[in-house]
Amino acid sequence: MSLSLDDVTRIANLARIELSEDEVHTALAQLSNIFGLIQQMQAVDTSAINPMSHAQDVAQRLRDDAVTETDQHALFQAIAPQVEAGLYLVPKVIE
């Protein structure tokens, strides 16, 4: 895929970026290099490679599922402005 100066100017306009004429030429060269790299990567045959979620074979250590804090529900409700039947009451904000 090749880009023109008009394409770069249009992209800059859509992104609300003001570019001078020199910056447009620089951006065109940089974007062309990026598209060239993408074409090189797409040319590689990856049909025999299995998808993976991480580049290295890693496993996350999981901790035991154990309670680490005491229940402070009653303490929090004691300082709440309004509570009814174990629920916090809040003012209606939507009509």
C-alpha positions as CSV (number, residue, x, y, z in Angstrom):
1,M,0.0,0.0,0.0
2,S,1.4,3.4,-1.0
3,L,0.4,6.7,0.5
4,S,0.3,10.0,-1.3
5,L,0.9,13.5,0.2
6,D,-2.9,14.0,0.1
7,D,-3.4,10.9,2.1
8,V,-1.0,12.1,4.8
9,T,-2.6,15.5,4.9
10,R,-6.1,14.0,5.1
11,I,-5.0,11.7,8.0
12,A,-3.4,14.6,9.8
13,N,-6.6,16.7,9.3
14,L,-8.7,13.8,10.7
15,A,-6.4,13.5,13.7
16,R,-6.6,17.3,14.2
17,I,-2.8,17.6,13.7
18,E,-1.4,20.6,11.9
19,L,1.6,19.6,9.8
20,S,3.9,21.9,7.8
21,E,4.9,20.9,4.3
22,D,8.3,19.4,5.5
23,E,6.5,17.5,8.3
24,V,4.1,16.0,5.7
25,H,7.0,14.7,3.6
26,T,8.7,13.3,6.8
27,A,5.4,11.7,7.9
28,L,5.0,10.2,4.4
29,A,8.4,8.6,4.5
30,Q,7.9,7.2,8.0
31,L,4.5,5.8,7.2
32,S,5.8,4.3,4.0
33,N,8.5,2.5,6.1
34,I,5.9,1.2,8.5
35,F,3.8,-0.1,5.7
36,G,6.9,-1.8,4.2
37,L,7.6,-3.5,7.5
38,I,4.0,-4.7,7.7
39,Q,4.2,-6.1,4.2
40,Q,7.4,-8.0,5.1
41,M,5.7,-9.5,8.2
42,Q,2.6,-10.5,6.2
43,A,4.8,-12.3,3.6
44,V,6.1,-14.7,6.3
45,D,4.2,-18.1,6.2
46,T,2.8,-18.6,9.7
47,S,0.3,-21.4,8.8
48,A,2.3,-24.0,10.8
49,I,2.7,-21.9,13.9
50,N,0.2,-22.3,16.7
51,P,-1.3,-19.1,18.2
52,M,0.0,-18.2,21.6
53,S,-1.0,-15.7,24.3
54,H,2.6,-15.0,25.4
55,A,6.0,-15.1,23.8
56,Q,7.4,-17.2,26.6
57,D,5.9,-20.2,28.4
58,V,4.9,-18.7,31.6
59,A,2.4,-19.6,34.3
60,Q,0.9,-17.3,36.9
61,R,1.3,-18.4,40.5
62,L,-2.1,-18.3,42.1
63,R,-2.5,-17.8,45.8
64,D,-4.9,-19.8,48.0
65,D,-8.5,-18.6,48.0
66,A,-8.6,-17.7,51.7
67,V,-10.3,-14.9,53.6
68,T,-7.8,-12.3,54.6
69,E,-10.0,-9.6,56.1
70,T,-12.7,-9.7,58.6
71,D,-16.3,-8.7,57.7
72,Q,-16.7,-5.0,58.3
73,H,-20.1,-4.6,56.8
74,A,-21.7,-3.5,60.1
75,L,-19.0,-1.0,60.7
76,F,-19.4,0.6,57.3
77,Q,-23.2,0.7,57.6
78,A,-22.9,2.4,61.0
79,I,-21.3,5.4,59.5
80,A,-23.5,5.6,56.4
81,P,-26.0,8.4,56.2
82,Q,-29.0,6.2,55.4
83,V,-29.4,2.4,55.6
84,E,-32.4,0.2,55.3
85,A,-32.6,-3.6,55.5
86,G,-28.8,-3.8,55.0
87,L,-28.8,-1.6,51.9
88,Y,-27.4,1.9,51.4
89,L,-30.0,4.5,50.5
90,V,-28.9,7.1,48.1
91,P,-30.8,10.1,46.7
92,K,-32.4,9.8,43.3
93,V,-30.4,11.6,40.7
94,I,-32.1,10.5,37.4
95,E,-35.6,11.8,36.7
